[in-house]
Structure formats: C-alpha cells, structure tokens
Amino acid sequence: MSNVKKTEYRAPALEKGLDILELLAASPVALSKKQIAEKLDRSVSEIFRMLSVLVERQYIELDAEQSAYSLSLRMFVLSNQHPPIAQMLKRAVPMMEDLCLKVNQSCHLSQYKHGELVVISVQESPYKMGFGLRLGATLDICSSGSGIVLLSFTEQAQRDKILAQTDATFAEIEHALANIEKTQRDGYFVGASPQISGVTNISYPIFGALGELMAVMTVPYMTLNSRTVHHHIEDIEQTRQELEQVAAQLSMRLNN
C-alpha cells in the first residue's frame, strides 16, 4: 500500500497494521477480512490478530452485522489534539456557532494535512434546512472554495506539490489556477459550487502566528427564498462580510 522508501530496519507487524489503516482510509465502503487480505495480498490468518488489536484500540470499527471493518475517527481526533490545532479549534468553534446563528447557514473549517484537505470542524445551519459537510470529509482541492483558497495562499513550491498529489483533471486544475490571482487580490474566494446547484462557496484563509496558512473557513451558502421561509435571510454579500470578520478575528487571536 505505501510508497514510502523501504529502509534496512523492518517492523513487519507495524507495517501490516499501517497497510490495513491506509487501505481502510482509502476505501469508500467497509471491507471484510477476506477483502482486506486479498487487497493486501496476505492470508486471513496473517491479518486476523492485527484486526483484533486495531478494533480493541479503536482505530478501526467492526460492523458485526456485515462482518466488515471501517476506519474510525480515532486518528482524526488524535491529530486534532496537537497543540496548535487544538488551540485553533478551541477558539474557532464558538465563533463559528455565532456566525451560523447570524446568517442561517452552515460553516466548516478545513486543513491540509498528509496530502488531503480535511474538514476538521463543522457547525450546522440553525435553520430547518441547510447544506453541510461531514466532519472528517475530504474536499476536492480544485473543485472547492476551500481548495482554491488553499492553493492561493501557499507558496509556489507547496502549491506544485499539492497539485502533483491531486487526482483532479487537467480542466479542474486549470479552473483552480485561473482563480488564484483574483483570490490573492481579494483575500477570499466566492464562487458557485461546481458540484451542487444552488450553493455558493464563500471561503477565507486563517493565518497562524508566522503568517502561514493554518486552515480555511467556508460557508457553503445555500440560496433560500426569504418570501417562503418567513424569516430574514442574509444575502451572499452580507454573509461574506460576516465571515470576513470571523476569519480576521480568529487569525488575530491565533497571533496573540
């Protein structure tokens, strides 16, 4: 599974466990013991004990009815306990809650790590209808507002590395690159979602103490008809201004 260069020091059990975790992380569905063994070119007996340990340590989950395994959120939780990320989330969550109450939209915070843009915090819309993302979801870098902001506010070398790892099409990459200059100039991205009709992505960068891009905050603005929902709906520009204030305040607090 791994493309990491082999060293002279081997830890077969550890490698076996990592292979299982990487396989399940890449799989959109739960896998049985037999499927895992086949995909890793191992026997069921070789992976049985490792699966038991990973379930016991809560790194993977077993669906007893389907006799199938899937990745748990444990590694996601552990990574977010890293002090800089934990501090950012501690400060971001109440600010995101207030924002969603003001604009009646959902909001999510994403961060690029290990070659993926991952949703690390989510606040749902307080209204009965809304569009939101699942915590831990990975975003298409070239087809999302969050991804375009990521590309816009990273150095060229890092941007090239990110694009080299994506599975986006040439057209998708060209689309993302075409938005970089304007996003850098404006300091944010606003654009129709290429995946979901009626949703406009509004995305702002969150900067750390050294001016580095730490995360991206996005409101996937869902167009609602204020005449039929019977309450005030903030328009896209008003929502953008509210998000701008929150992003600026969070960046400022991370710099203090």
C-alpha positions as CSV (number, residue, x, y, z in Angstrom):
1,M,0.0,0.0,0.0
2,S,2.7,2.5,1.0
3,N,5.0,4.2,-1.5
4,V,7.5,5.1,1.3
5,K,11.0,4.1,0.5
6,K,12.0,0.9,2.4
7,T,14.8,1.1,5.0
8,E,17.1,-1.6,6.3
9,Y,15.1,-1.7,9.5
10,R,11.9,-3.6,9.3
11,A,8.9,-3.9,11.6
12,P,6.6,-6.4,9.9
13,A,3.8,-6.2,12.4
14,L,3.8,-2.4,12.3
15,E,3.9,-2.4,8.5
16,K,1.0,-4.8,8.4
17,G,-1.1,-2.5,10.7
18,L,-0.3,0.6,8.7
19,D,-1.2,-1.2,5.5
20,I,-4.6,-2.0,6.9
21,L,-5.2,1.6,8.1
22,E,-4.2,3.0,4.8
23,L,-6.4,0.6,2.9
24,L,-9.5,1.3,5.0
25,A,-8.8,5.1,4.8
26,A,-8.9,4.9,1.0
27,S,-11.9,2.6,0.9
28,P,-15.4,4.3,0.5
29,V,-17.1,1.2,2.0
30,A,-16.4,-1.2,4.9
31,L,-14.3,-4.3,4.0
32,S,-14.5,-7.9,5.2
33,K,-11.4,-9.8,6.5
34,K,-11.3,-11.7,3.2
35,Q,-11.4,-8.5,1.1
36,I,-8.7,-6.9,3.2
37,A,-6.5,-9.9,2.9
38,E,-7.0,-10.1,-0.9
39,K,-6.3,-6.4,-1.4
40,L,-3.1,-6.6,0.7
41,D,-2.0,-9.9,-0.8
42,R,-2.0,-11.6,2.6
43,S,-3.8,-14.5,4.1
44,V,-6.7,-14.0,6.5
45,S,-4.7,-15.7,9.3
46,E,-1.9,-13.1,8.8
47,I,-4.2,-10.1,9.4
48,F,-6.7,-11.6,11.9
49,R,-4.7,-10.7,15.1
50,M,-3.8,-7.2,13.7
51,L,-7.5,-6.5,13.0
52,S,-8.4,-7.6,16.5
53,V,-5.9,-5.2,18.1
54,L,-6.9,-2.3,15.9
55,V,-10.5,-2.8,16.9
56,E,-9.6,-3.1,20.5
57,R,-7.6,0.2,20.3
58,Q,-10.5,1.8,18.4
59,Y,-8.5,2.7,15.3
60,I,-11.0,0.7,13.2
61,E,-14.6,-0.3,13.8
62,L,-16.3,-3.7,13.2
63,D,-19.8,-3.8,11.9
64,A,-21.0,-7.1,13.4
65,E,-24.0,-7.5,11.1
66,Q,-21.9,-7.1,8.0
67,S,-18.7,-8.6,9.4
68,A,-16.9,-5.7,7.8
69,Y,-14.3,-3.2,9.0
70,S,-14.0,0.6,8.5
71,L,-11.7,3.3,9.8
72,S,-12.8,5.1,13.0
73,L,-12.3,8.8,13.7
74,R,-9.6,8.0,16.3
75,M,-6.6,9.1,14.2
76,F,-8.6,12.2,13.2
77,V,-9.2,13.0,16.9
78,L,-5.6,12.3,17.8
79,S,-4.3,14.6,15.1
80,N,-6.6,17.4,16.3
81,Q,-5.2,17.1,19.8
82,H,-1.9,18.5,18.5
83,P,-1.5,21.8,20.5
84,P,-1.7,24.3,17.6
85,I,-4.7,22.6,16.1
86,A,-6.4,22.1,19.4
87,Q,-5.9,25.8,20.3
88,M,-7.3,26.8,16.9
89,L,-10.4,24.6,17.3
90,K,-11.0,25.9,20.9
91,R,-11.1,29.4,19.6
92,A,-12.9,28.7,16.3
93,V,-15.9,26.7,17.4
94,P,-17.8,29.4,19.4
95,M,-17.0,31.9,16.7
96,M,-18.4,29.5,14.0
97,E,-21.5,28.9,16.1
98,D,-22.2,32.6,16.4
99,L,-21.7,33.1,12.6
100,C,-24.1,30.3,11.7
101,L,-26.8,31.8,14.0
102,K,-26.4,35.2,12.3
103,V,-26.5,34.0,8.7
104,N,-28.7,30.9,9.0
105,Q,-26.1,28.9,7.0
106,S,-23.7,26.1,7.9
107,C,-19.9,26.6,8.2
108,H,-16.9,24.4,8.2
109,L,-13.2,24.6,8.9
110,S,-10.7,22.6,6.8
111,Q,-7.0,22.0,7.0
112,Y,-4.5,20.5,4.5
113,K,-2.6,17.5,6.0
114,H,-1.0,14.4,4.7
115,G,-1.9,15.2,1.1
116,E,-5.6,15.8,1.8
117,L,-7.8,18.8,2.6
118,V,-9.8,17.6,5.6
119,V,-12.9,19.1,7.3
120,I,-11.8,19.4,11.0
121,S,-14.8,21.3,12.4
122,V,-18.4,21.7,11.4
123,Q,-21.3,23.9,12.5
124,E,-24.7,23.1,11.1
125,S,-27.2,25.7,10.0
126,P,-29.7,26.6,12.8
127,Y,-32.5,26.7,10.2
128,K,-34.5,23.5,9.5
129,M,-32.9,23.3,6.0
130,G,-29.3,23.6,5.1
131,F,-26.3,22.2,3.4
132,G,-23.3,21.0,5.4
133,L,-20.3,18.7,5.2
134,R,-19.5,15.7,7.4
135,L,-16.7,16.0,10.0
136,G,-13.6,14.3,8.6
137,A,-14.7,14.6,5.0
138,T,-12.0,15.2,2.4
139,L,-12.5,18.1,-0.1
140,D,-11.7,18.2,-3.8
141,I,-8.9,20.7,-3.8
142,C,-9.5,22.0,-7.3
143,S,-13.3,21.9,-7.1
144,S,-14.0,23.7,-3.8
145,G,-13.7,27.2,-2.5
146,S,-11.6,25.9,0.4
147,G,-9.2,24.3,-2.1
148,I,-8.8,27.4,-4.2
149,V,-8.0,29.4,-1.0
150,L,-5.5,26.8,0.0
151,L,-3.8,27.0,-3.4
152,S,-3.9,30.8,-3.4
153,F,-2.2,31.3,0.0
154,T,0.5,28.7,-0.2
155,E,4.0,29.2,-1.6
156,Q,4.5,28.1,-5.3
157,A,6.6,25.1,-4.3
158,Q,4.0,23.8,-1.9
159,R,1.2,24.6,-4.4
160,D,3.0,22.5,-7.1
161,K,3.4,19.7,-4.5
162,I,-0.3,19.8,-3.7
163,L,-1.4,19.7,-7.3
164,A,1.0,16.8,-8.0
165,Q,-0.8,14.8,-5.4
166,T,-4.3,15.6,-6.5
167,D,-6.4,13.3,-8.8
168,A,-8.1,16.4,-10.4
169,T,-8.5,16.5,-14.1
170,F,-6.5,19.0,-16.3
171,A,-9.6,21.1,-16.7
172,E,-10.2,21.2,-12.9
173,I,-6.6,22.2,-12.3
174,E,-6.8,24.9,-14.9
175,H,-10.0,26.2,-13.3
176,A,-8.4,26.4,-9.9
177,L,-5.3,28.1,-11.2
178,A,-7.4,30.7,-13.1
179,N,-8.9,31.8,-9.8
180,I,-5.7,32.2,-7.8
181,E,-4.7,35.7,-8.8
182,K,-8.2,37.2,-8.0
183,T,-8.4,35.2,-4.7
184,Q,-5.0,36.6,-3.7
185,R,-6.0,40.1,-4.6
186,D,-9.4,39.9,-2.8
187,G,-8.2,37.9,0.1
188,Y,-11.1,35.4,-0.2
189,F,-13.0,33.3,-2.7
190,V,-16.6,33.5,-3.7
191,G,-18.0,31.2,-6.4
192,A,-20.7,28.8,-7.4
193,S,-20.1,25.3,-6.3
194,P,-19.2,23.2,-9.4
195,Q,-20.7,20.1,-7.7
196,I,-24.0,21.3,-6.1
197,S,-26.5,23.6,-7.8
198,G,-27.8,26.5,-5.6
199,V,-24.7,26.5,-3.3
200,T,-22.1,29.3,-3.4
201,N,-18.8,28.7,-1.7
202,I,-17.6,31.6,0.4
203,S,-14.1,30.8,1.7
204,Y,-11.5,32.8,3.8
205,P,-7.9,31.9,4.9
206,I,-7.0,31.5,8.6
207,F,-3.4,32.5,9.3
208,G,-1.1,31.5,12.1
209,A,1.4,33.4,14.2
210,L,4.1,33.3,11.4
211,G,1.7,34.3,8.7
212,E,1.3,30.7,7.5
213,L,-2.0,29.4,6.2
214,M,-3.4,27.2,9.1
215,A,-6.9,26.5,7.8
216,V,-9.7,27.7,5.6
217,M,-13.1,28.7,6.8
218,T,-16.0,28.2,4.4
219,V,-19.7,29.0,4.3
220,P,-21.4,26.8,1.6
221,Y,-24.2,29.4,1.1
222,M,-27.4,27.7,0.2
223,T,-29.8,30.0,-1.6
224,L,-33.2,30.3,0.2
225,N,-36.3,32.2,-0.7
226,S,-37.0,34.7,2.1
227,R,-40.6,35.1,1.0
228,T,-41.4,31.4,1.6
229,V,-39.2,30.6,4.6
230,H,-40.9,33.5,6.5
231,H,-37.8,35.0,8.1
232,H,-34.9,37.2,7.1
233,I,-32.1,35.6,5.0
234,E,-28.7,37.3,4.9
235,D,-27.7,37.6,1.2
236,I,-24.3,36.4,-0.1
237,E,-22.6,39.7,0.3
238,Q,-23.8,40.2,3.9
239,T,-22.7,36.6,4.7
240,R,-19.3,37.2,3.1
241,Q,-18.8,40.3,5.3
242,E,-19.8,38.3,8.5
243,L,-17.4,35.5,7.5
244,E,-14.6,38.0,6.8
245,Q,-14.9,39.4,10.4
246,V,-14.8,36.0,11.9
247,A,-11.8,34.9,9.9
248,A,-9.9,38.0,10.7
249,Q,-10.7,37.7,14.4
250,L,-9.6,34.1,14.5
251,S,-6.4,34.9,12.7
252,M,-5.7,37.8,15.1
253,R,-6.4,35.6,18.2
254,L,-4.0,32.9,16.8
255,N,-1.3,35.6,16.5
256,N,-1.7,36.6,20.2
